[in-house]
């Protein structure tokens, strides 16, 4: 029995960059998209003629208690992609993942499997039963439900999440040693000020004016720490607990990124990594039968709040108003000239998704080099700073001790 044909309204660009619009028939979104591309057109928007809005993944209310962490989510999707790639149906793959397990991934897999048995699509089941609210993941899986390339979409979703985690892990690993060194140095100086310096104070209590300024500063600072150490210890423990909770909830990294965005060099480094990830996501979405307008809306929603999100929203509006993607991104001054040229070539060759993916790989190599350079410079700089702090503290301490010995009683 022949499948009924639907009518879709579209706006698209041809190989010369001219904007065209009209209607095309197809059994579903995938067939309509393929028909447009067969005519040498790249779809910007594509919606069923009777529908009121373009086809896209809409945000839904999540169940926070069932939500997986970023690491658990990437592992969940990677395992599901491997099983799906072996021609195992999603329902059976989820049952295998949940069989005999009691962790969050196993429980989520069984909940999603039960939802699939009730007739829900995988994207909705993942959102409602596993608490997955990542717009990129849901869009890729929704597109795969149309195109039939579920294993590839799941693998791409996992790869995107793993790239984000890898950047964070490299930054945290690079900062771990200097942070431990700084903590040990501060605790050592604090112990000296609280436990050792007060023992010398009775010797100079009546002759403090004869002690050099550096020595007086040491004694004053020691007296302050000695009187406040219970309060300082309580504050230190509270700060440690708050940091641990923030790290578990994923808020710590957001706070560090906010601080980093105030430092020019760090801001450029973060922006390059964020733009690289956005291009990677955009290329993946365009390769999954998602229109340019829908893909731009998804990446705009997933972009970090602030300058980058505002720029992507502005670029999305320009594209929907008729501008080419390369021109819209060039106007936002987000990408180097070489990247804009590659995107323009993709528009003219009808392979926009592929060229954007290649551009993201080139930017990833540049971002990795910048990150390595930053860590190579930051670690020695922090070690030098810690050394100077300890050196100044020891100089002041010995200055005070020498001054005590030089006072004639």
Secondary structure, 3 states (H helix, E strand, C coil): CCCCCEEEEEEEECCCCCEEEEEEEECCHHHHHHHHHHCCCEEEEEEECCCCCCCCCCCCCCCHHHCCCHHHHHHHHHHHHHHHCCCCCHHHHHHHHHCCCCCHHHHHHHHHHHHHHCCCCHHHHHHHHHCCCCHHHHHHHHHHHHHCCHHHHHHHHHHHHHHHHHHHHHHHHHHHHHHHHHHHHHHHHHHHHHHHHHHHHHHHHHHHHHCCHHHHHHHHHHHHHHHHHHHHHHHHHHHHHHHHHHHHHCHHHHHHHHHHCCCHHHHHHHHHHHHHHHHHHHHHHHCCCCCHHHHHHHHHHHCCCCHHHHHHHHHHHHHHCCCCHHHHHHHHCCCCHHHHHHHHHHHHHCCHHHHHHHHHHHHHHHHHHHHHHHHHHHHHHHHHHHHHHHHHHHHHHHHHHHHHHHCCC
